[in-house]
Amino acid sequence: MKLHRLNLENFKGVTHRQIEFPETGVSVIQGPNEAGKTSTIQALDLLLTTLPDSKKAVVKSARPEGQDVPVTVEAEFTVAEHRVRYRKQWLKNPGADLEFVAGPRRGERATGREAHAAVDDLLALTDRTLWNTLRLLQSDALSNDFAGSSALRKALEAAGGEVADDAGSMSLVQAARAERDLYFTTTGQEKSDTKRLREAHGAATTAYRKAQADLDAVTGLVDDFDRKDRLARSAQVSHDRALEDFRAAERAAEEVEHLDRRRHEAHAASSSAGAAHQRATELLQERENLRDRAERTAEKLQELETSLEAAQEAADQATTSTRAAEATVHQAREDLDRARNDLDLAQKAQRRTRDQARWADLTALVKQLDDLTAREAALDDHVPARVTPELLEQLERAHRAADLARTQLESASARMTVTALGDPPEMALDGQPLHLSLGESTEQAVTEDVTLELPGRLRVQISPEQGLAQRRAAVQRAQEDVDRLLGQAAVDSLEAARTALEAQTRHERAVTEAVQQRRLLLNGREETRLRSELATLTSRLESTSASTSDAADGTEDTTEREDDTAGLDERLDRAEALAGDARQALTAAENRADLCRTAETKAAAQLNSIRTDHSSQTLLLRDQESQLQQARAAVSDEALENDQDQKAAALEQATALVDALEHQWISSEAQAVLDRMSAYEARVSNTRRSLERARTERTLVQGNLEATDRDSRQRTYDQAATALRQVTQELNTQVRRAAAAKLLAETLEAAQLQAHRRYNAPFRARLEQLGHTVFGSTFRVELSDDLVITRRFLDGTWLSVDSLSTGAREQLDVLVRLAIAMLVDPMDGVPVIFDDALGHTDPERLISLSTALRAAGDHAQVIVLTAMPDRFASIPGATVIDV
């Protein structure tokens, strides 16, 4: 393949570019980063591989950001004896155009998918392995699959003295591979014919097993009926026996029921006697408690009378101490009033000095505020912009919405795909039966209502998307929103709106700074209060100055004012010290008085508390003595004691009767008799349910057995067994043939590999010849069977490729591709492409590599893309193309 010309329009960052390539030699495409050098090769790949109506991500990413323009790529190239001009356009008015400009098909043209198919047929004549490997692109993974190239193999066979196979004939290896390919994919998986036989074998096995299971089910039903019948008869016998046992237990239980009734009556009588005895005991205890409470109250009253005399004496002493402390407080207050009067006189003298200093500070502050007010007035003359952050955000959202609407305008119709993931049931698509095998799919565009139905189970209805007119209307509405918002902001573009908002923001920032400066000056104070304070201080100082005889000329002696200030401070300190002493003396006196009053209050409270307790205890004793007299008048203490003794004797008699009856109940095992009757009754109920369940199950099995067609199931079983034998034989035959074809192909390929090892010498010779110009005469390499360099020899030392520096490995990659390009027949060759290669190579070695590049350029097209023009400036005769 030869590349003659490449033309790009609106491809990523390239608006328009046309490049002419010479037939042979080195072409250096140079330009800065992001100038679109790599995009040139990507555009060629897109032209050769992607349909014009494709909506893949690689196509969408080729359009320039934010532009509604078509992406166009055109190339002129030669494949075999055909020279063609091929052009494609994507996204907007997509299409393809192919013209044969030279060769046996000169003058022929094709368009659309027909053109794409024709180019695919042409490219099938090229060596795709060679096309993928003879390039070093910064955006692609490195490929070293040289051994797979048929053009290189043919060249090496010819160089090694062997005659290459005729391209139109099939060698023995190819025939073996073709036979193997009938049964296996390129990844070694079985192909569809074998898979279908395996699926048919699986289906036949499943049908056979089902028929056998159906036939076995008939025998199972017969066995099941016999088992259910035996269970029903056994359940009848168990039920009859349980019924006889229950009737015998019922007769025995009647004999113990009389004893049970007497036992319950004795328990009731014992409970009644116990309650009467408990009541008599409680009444006697209440009488004793009443006597005890009256005696304890009398003792406590005697103790309170003693405490009352001591509390009265303590209260009198506390009152005397309080009167003395209050007299001391009165004297301390008079001393404090005299000290405060002296302090007030000293403070007034000092206040004037402070007022003068405060007047000077306020005067300077008011001057700063006046200057700031003038600056704020100048800022108020600014005309505010109509753009707000919210309006700008709405405008940006509207722009994005318009872009999104344009993108959606280009979207294709929705498609529906149905894939069978298992053995699917019967389906219907738009009322027509749909049959899919395992892994089979069907696809169709949703241009009208589509109905997918699983009869009797599920119906899925899919409606098509809204038409192109709605998406265009959405684009128009989005653009109208943008225009409306621009008019509201009084600007003609989004950038102008941003500029206006920035100017408004700067003005607001200046206003904010002025406000912040005013806030700092005021420091939380009100300006009106400061000005009012200044006026007050001025008036006060003027009135004071007018009454001072030593200020006639409006000035004062600084030294004399400092002396007066020092005297005033000394006087004020002395007055404050005296006032402080007086306050401390008053505080101490008041604390003493408070303590005395607290003690007096506490003593009075204690006295009142004791008096209250004494009165309440006196009343309580009278009440308790009255209650005791009334209780004894109603019932004497002796009568309560006699009644309690009688109730205790009755309780003892009732308890003895209960014990006798309980002993009789236990010795006769009466409870066991009743428990056996309950157990036999439960057994009758359970056996009756078991009998009914067994009869029901026997009836169901009998009905299933009568409904079974045993002859039909036998015929189905015979047919399934025959079908399984047939498909098993076909599958075994297919597997044996596939295994034989695979063994033959692998054997021949192994033999061919041995042959390849014989002719890799020409490749190594050409590679070492180029290496001598770069690394020196001692350069040698060691190759693997697939022509990949494993070790390099230089200056007496072998090193594995993995041990080499990054620059050395990159240089070897370049030399390998140049050697291949020089070996391959020019009619079978493809361009060698290097994108920003040799970035880790020193200047001296770059000069040596330039010689190798020129040598390869004599045999093939070599295209170099670089952002560093000096890197390849030493290539003789190179064609330089600036982008």
Residue, then its C-alpha position, 0 to 999 in steps of 0.5 A: m500500500k502506498l499513501h499519496r495524499l491525505n486531506l482533513e477538514n474539521f477533524k478534532g483541532v484541525t480545521h483544514r489540512q492537505i499533505e502530499f506524500p512522496e512514493t518513497g523516502v522519508s516524510v517528516i511531519q513536524g509541529p508543536n504539541e496538539a498541532g494535530k500530528t497524531s490526529t493525521i494518522q487517526a483520521l486515516d484509520l477512521l477513513l479506512t475502518t468506520l462507516p460514515d453513518s456511525k455514531k460511535a464515540v470515536v466519531k463523536s470525539a473527532r468533531p471540534e468541541g462546540q462546533d456543528v460542522p461535518v468531519t471530513v477525511e479524504a485520501e489517495f492511495t494505491v493497493a496492488e495495481h489499483r490507485v483510488r481516491y476515497r472520501k468520507q464525511w461523518l455526523k452532518n450529511p454523512g456519506a462516502d465516495l470512492e473513485f478508481v483513478a488508475g489501474p485496471r478499474r480506472g473510472e469506476r466509482a462507488t458511494g455510501r456503504e458500497a464504497h466502504a465495502a469496495v475499500d474493504d475488499l481492496l484492503a483484504l489484498t494488503d497484509r493487515t499484520l504488517w499494517n498494524t506492526l510497522r508503526l510506533l504510535q504514542s496513542d496505541a499499544l506496541s505490536n510485535d506480531f511480525a511472524g504473522s505477516s504473510a508478506l514478511r514470510k514470503a520475503l524471508e523464504a525468498a531470501g533464505g533460498e526457498v520458493a514462496d508459495d503461489a498466492g493463488s494456491m493452497s499449501l498443505v498447511q493451509a489446507a490442513r488449517a482450512e479443514r481444522d477451521l471447518y470445526f474450530t474457531t481461531t480461539g480453538q472453540e468448537k464451531s456452530d455445526t459441532k455445537r448444534l450436534r451437541e445441542a441436538h444430543g443434549a436435547a435427545t438425551t433430555a427427551y430420552r430421560k423424560a420418556q424414561a421418567d414418564l414410563d417409570a412414573v407409571t410403575g411408581l404409581v402402581d407401587d404407590f397405590d399398593r403402599k397407600d392401600r396398606l397404610a389405609r388398612s393399617a390406620q383403620v386397625s389402629h383407630d379401632r384399637a384406640l377407640e376400645d382403649f378410650r372406652a375402658a379408660e372412660r369407665a375407670a375415670e367415673e370411679v374417681e370423680h366422687l373423690d375429686r369432688r370431696r377433695h375440692e370441697a375440703h380445700a374450699a373449707s380449709s381456705s375459708a377457715g384460713a381466711a377467718h383465722q387470718r382476720a382474727t390474728e390481724l385484729l389482735q395485732e392492730r390492738e397491740n400496735l395501737r397500745d405501742r404507738a400511744e406509749r412511744t408518743a408519750e416518751k417522745l413528748q417528754e423529750l421535746e419538752t427538754s429540747l424546748e428549754a435549751a432552744q429558747e436560751a440559744a435564741d436569746q443569745a443570738t438576738t443579743s449578738t445581732r444587735a451589736a453587729e448592726a451597730t458596727v455596720h452603721q459606723a462603717r457606712e458613715d466612714l465609707d460615705r466620707a471616703r466616697n465623697d473624697l474619691d468623687l472630687a478626685q475623679k472629677a479633676q481627672r475626668r477633665t484631663r481624660d476628656q481632653a485626650r478623648w476630644a483629640d482622638l474623636t476629632a481625628l476619627v471624624k476626619q477619617l470618616d468624612d474622607l471615607t464618606a466622600r469616597e463612598a459618594a464617588l462609588d455611588d455614581h457607578v451604573p449597576a450592570r443588569v447581569t447577576p450571578e443567577l442570570l449568568e448561571q441561567l445563561e450558561r445552563a441555557h447554552r449547555a441545554a442548547d448544545l445537548a439539544r443539538t447532540q440529541l438531534e443527531s441521535a439515531s432511532a432506538r433498536m430492539t434486540v431479542t437474544a435467547l439465553g436458554d431454551p426459550p418458550e414459544m414467542a410471538l413478535d407482532g403476532q408472528p411466531l418467533h423461534l430462536s435457538l440458544g445464543e441466536s438473536t434477532e434485531q430490528a429498528v423500533t419505527e412503529d409499535v412493536t409487541l413481543e409476547l409470551p402467550g399466556r404469560l407476558r406481553v412487552q410493547i415498545s413504542p418508537e421515539q418521537g420524530l426528528a421534528q420534535r428534536r429540532a423544535a427542542v434545539q430551537r427552544a433552547q436557542e430561544d432561551v439563550d437569546r432571551l437571557l442575552g436580551q435580559a442581560a443587555v449583552d450580545s454573548l455569554e463572554a460579554a455577560r461574564t465581563a459585565l458581571e466581573a466589572q460589577t463584582r469589582h465595583e461591589r468589592a470596592v463598596t465592600e472594602a469601603v464598608q469594611q474600612r468604616r466598620l473597622l474605624l467605628n469598631g462596633r460604635e455608632e457614628t452619630r453617637l461618636r459625633s454627639e460625644l465629640a460635640t458634648l466634649t467640645s462644649r464641656l471643655e469650652s465651658t470649663s476653659a472659660s471658667t479657668s483663669d490661666a487659659a486666657d490665650g487658649t494654650e497651656d504649658t505642657t510641663e505644668r499640665e503633666d505635673d497637675t496630672a501626676g498630682l491628680d493621679e496621686r490624689l485619686d490613688r489615695a482617695e481610692a485606697l481610703a475608699g477601699d479600706a472603708r468598703q472592706a471594713l463595711t463588708a467585714a461588718e456586714n458579713r459579721a452581721d449576716l452571720c449573726r442574723t443567720a444564727e438568730t434566724k436558725a435559732a428561731a427556726q429551731l425553736n419554732s420547729i420544736r414548739t410545732d413538734h411538741s404541739s403535734q405530739t400532744l394532739l397525737l397522744r390525745d387522739q391515740e388514747s381516745q382510739l384505744q379507749q373506743a376500741r376497748a369499749a367495743v371489744s375487750d383485749e381478752a375477747l380478741e385473744n379468745d376469738q383468735d384461739q377458736k379460729a386457729a382450732a377450726l383451721e387445724q381441723a380443716t387442714a387435717l381433713v384436706d390432708a386425709l383426702e389428698h392422701q387418699w387421692i394419691s394412694s388411689e392414683a386417681q390423677a393417673v386414671l384421668d390422665r390415661m383417659s385424656a391420652y386415649e381420647a387424644r389417641v382416638s382423635n389422631t388415629r381418626r385423622s391419620l385414617e382420613r388422610a390415608r384414605t384421601e391419598r389412596t383415592l388420589v393415587q388411584g385417580n392418577l393411575e386410572a388417568t395414565d396412558r401406559d402404552s403411549r408412554q412406552r411408544t414415546y420411550d422407544q422413539a426417544a431411545t432411537a433418536l438418541r442413538q442416531v444423534t450420538q453416532e453423528l456427534n461421535t463422527q463429527v468429534r473424531r473428524a474434528a480431532a483428526a483435522k486439529l491433530l494434522a494442522e498442529t503437526l504441520e504447523a509445528a513442522q512449518l515452525q521448524a522451517h521458519r527457524r531456518y529462514n529467520a537468518p535473513f531477517r537477522a542479517r538485515l537487522e544487524q546490517l542496520g544496527h551496525t550503522v547505529f551501534g557499531s560493528t560489534f552489534r548482534v542480536e538473538l531472535s525468538d522463533d516469532l522474530v522477536i529480539t530476545r538479547r543484544f550483543l554489543d562490545g563483548t557483552w550479551l544483555s536481555v532486552d528487558s535489561l536495556s535502557t528505555g532509549a535502547r529498546e526504543q531504538l531496537d523497535v525502530l530498527v526492526r520496523l525499518a528492516i522489515a520494510m527493506l525486506v518486504d516486496p514494495m508491492d506488498g509493503v505498507p508505510v512505516i509510521f513513527d509518532d514522536a519516537l526516539g524521545h530517549t535517544d541522545p543526539e549522536r545516536l540520532i544522527s546514526l539512526s537518520t542514516a538507517l531511516r534514509a536507507a529504509g526510505d529507499h525501499a518504502q514510505v517512511i512517515v515520521l511525526t515529531a514535535m522536535p524538528d531538530r531530532f530528525a533534521s539530519i535525515p538526508g533528502a527527507t521531505v519536511i511538512d510543517v503543520 
